[in-house]
Amino acid sequence: MKKPQNKQKNLSQAPQSVRIIAGQWRGRLLPVALADGLRPTANRVRETVFNWLQFDIHGRSCLDLFSGSGALGFEAASRGASEVTLVEKDAVLANTLRQQVTTFSAPQIKVIQADALSFIKTDAQQYDLILLDPPFQQFTSGEVLAAVLAADIIKSDGMIYIEAARGALPEPLPKPWSWWRQAQAGQVEYGLIQQQKQAP
């Protein structure tokens, strides 16, 4: 979610929609609001991530923080996640997400307009999958990950997706977390982490 130096140029070049890649809504489009700094996760990145997760997403609960366009959360729901929570601070973006929940007839998706890091401090639920794609110039992936882990909202066998600018993924990871999959596309790096199982 990088904020460019020329805001007007960014708005004119922002994609107007993103396509859901697979699942029950395959091929359907999500509109992308013209918001400063909004950077939807690229199609090829989403395809790679959800191919990694193909056997681990059905029937699972998912939290999409810094939801933005909702591309990650809607993709998760399309591929069978039973419960998806989208958290977005911006009122216009949150309203667009609510409209899409209605358009897609997606009762398994709920939209919460809130500051992401404030929300997780009071959220009592634990999730199977947490998606972290924060605005690159506002947060480091390390500080967001630390806040999520401190909030204790991920299940012991859950996974966390992290997307960051190239060279900005958190290293080293706090124990017992480790990288399960990791890749890069252009100027973006991303991956999935999980907790290492302790030897008996």
C-alpha positions in Angstrom: 0.0 0.0 0.0 2.8 2.4 -0.9 1.9 6.1 -1.1 3.4 7.6 -4.2 4.9 11.1 -4.4 2.4 12.2 -7.0 -1.1 11.4 -5.6 -3.0 12.4 -8.7 -0.8 10.1 -10.9 -1.4 7.2 -8.5 -5.2 7.7 -8.6 -5.2 7.8 -12.4 -3.2 4.6 -12.6 -5.0 2.6 -9.9 -6.7 -0.5 -11.1 -10.4 -0.2 -11.3 -11.0 -3.8 -10.3 -9.3 -7.0 -9.3 -10.4 -10.4 -10.5 -11.1 -13.3 -8.1 -8.9 -16.1 -9.3 -10.5 -19.4 -8.2 -13.3 -20.9 -6.3 -17.1 -20.3 -6.3 -16.6 -16.7 -7.5 -13.9 -17.4 -10.1 -13.6 -14.6 -12.6 -15.8 -12.2 -10.8 -14.5 -8.6 -10.3 -14.1 -6.6 -7.2 -14.1 -2.8 -7.7 -11.1 -0.9 -6.4 -11.9 2.5 -4.9 -9.7 5.4 -5.9 -8.0 5.8 -2.5 -4.5 7.2 -1.9 -2.0 4.5 -1.3 -4.3 1.6 -2.0 -2.3 -1.3 -3.5 -4.3 -4.5 -4.0 -2.3 -7.7 -3.8 -1.3 -8.6 -7.4 -3.1 -11.4 -9.1 0.0 -13.6 -9.5 0.8 -13.2 -5.8 -2.7 -14.1 -4.7 -2.7 -17.1 -7.1 0.6 -18.3 -5.6 -0.4 -17.8 -2.0 -3.8 -19.5 -2.3 -2.3 -22.4 -4.3 0.0 -22.9 -1.3 -3.1 -22.9 0.9 -5.4 -24.9 -1.3 -5.7 -27.8 1.2 -5.7 -25.6 4.3 -8.4 -22.9 3.5 -11.7 -24.8 3.3 -13.8 -24.5 6.4 -11.3 -22.2 8.1 -11.6 -18.8 9.8 -9.7 -15.9 8.3 -8.9 -12.4 9.4 -7.9 -9.9 6.7 -6.3 -6.9 8.4 -5.7 -3.7 6.4 -8.2 -5.1 4.0 -8.3 -2.3 1.4 -9.8 -3.7 -1.8 -10.7 -7.0 0.0 -8.9 -9.0 -2.6 -7.3 -11.4 -0.2 -10.4 -11.9 2.0 -12.8 -12.4 -0.9 -10.3 -14.9 -2.5 -10.3 -16.8 0.8 -14.1 -16.9 1.0 -14.3 -17.9 -2.7 -12.0 -20.9 -2.0 -14.1 -22.1 0.9 -13.1 -20.2 4.1 -16.1 -20.5 6.4 -15.7 -17.2 8.1 -13.8 -14.1 6.8 -13.4 -10.8 8.8 -12.3 -7.8 6.8 -10.9 -4.9 8.9 -10.5 -1.6 7.1 -10.0 1.9 8.7 -11.0 4.0 5.7 -14.8 4.7 5.7 -15.1 4.8 1.9 -13.3 1.5 1.5 -15.2 -0.2 4.3 -18.5 0.9 2.7 -17.4 -0.4 -0.7 -16.5 -3.7 1.0 -20.0 -3.9 2.6 -21.6 -3.3 -0.8 -19.6 -6.2 -2.3 -20.6 -8.5 0.5 -24.2 -7.8 -0.5 -23.5 -8.1 -4.2 -21.8 -11.4 -3.7 -24.4 -12.7 -1.3 -21.6 -13.6 1.1 -22.9 -13.9 4.7 -19.6 -15.6 5.7 -17.8 -12.3 5.2 -18.2 -9.5 7.7 -16.7 -6.0 7.4 -15.5 -4.0 10.4 -14.5 -0.4 10.0 -11.7 0.1 12.6 -8.0 0.7 13.0 -6.4 -2.7 12.5 -4.0 -2.6 15.4 -6.7 -1.2 17.8 -9.1 -3.9 16.7 -6.9 -6.8 17.5 -6.4 -5.6 21.0 -10.0 -6.2 21.8 -10.8 -9.1 19.5 -11.5 -12.2 21.5 -11.6 -14.6 18.5 -8.7 -16.8 17.4 -8.3 -17.4 13.6 -6.9 -20.2 11.4 -5.4 -17.7 8.9 -4.4 -14.1 9.3 -3.6 -12.0 6.2 -1.2 -9.1 6.8 -0.7 -6.6 4.0 -0.2 -3.3 5.7 0.5 0.1 4.0 4.3 -0.2 3.5 5.1 3.4 4.4 3.0 3.4 7.6 4.0 0.2 9.2 6.8 -2.3 9.1 5.8 -5.9 8.7 7.7 -6.7 11.9 5.8 -4.3 14.1 2.4 -5.5 12.7 3.4 -9.2 13.2 4.5 -8.4 16.8 1.2 -6.8 17.5 -0.8 -9.7 16.1 1.2 -12.2 18.1 0.9 -10.1 21.3 -2.9 -10.1 20.8 -3.0 -13.9 20.8 -5.6 -14.1 18.0 -4.0 -16.9 15.9 -4.6 -20.5 16.7 -1.7 -22.7 17.6 -1.9 -24.5 14.3 -2.8 -21.4 12.3 -0.8 -19.6 9.6 0.0 -15.9 9.0 0.4 -14.4 5.6 2.8 -11.4 5.4 3.4 -9.1 2.4 6.0 -6.4 2.4 8.3 -4.3 0.2 11.3 -6.2 -1.1 13.8 -6.8 1.7 11.3 -5.8 4.4 9.9 -9.1 5.6 10.5 -9.6 9.3 13.8 -11.4 10.1 14.4 -13.1 12.3 11.0 -14.4 13.2 10.1 -14.7 16.8 10.3 -18.3 18.1 8.6 -20.7 17.6 7.5 -19.2 14.2 9.2 -20.1 11.0 8.7 -19.6 7.2 6.6 -22.3 5.6 6.6 -20.7 2.1 8.3 -17.6 0.8 8.6 -15.8 -2.6 8.9 -12.5 -4.3 7.3 -10.7 -7.3 8.8 -7.5 -8.5 9.3 -5.2 -5.6 7.2 -7.2 -3.2 8.1 -10.1 -1.0 5.6 -12.4 0.7 5.2 -15.6 2.6 3.4 -17.8 5.1 4.6 -18.5 8.6 3.6 -21.2 11.1 4.7 -22.3 14.4 7.3 -25.1 14.6 6.0 -28.2 16.4 7.9 -28.9 19.5 9.6 -32.3 19.8 7.9 -34.5 22.4 
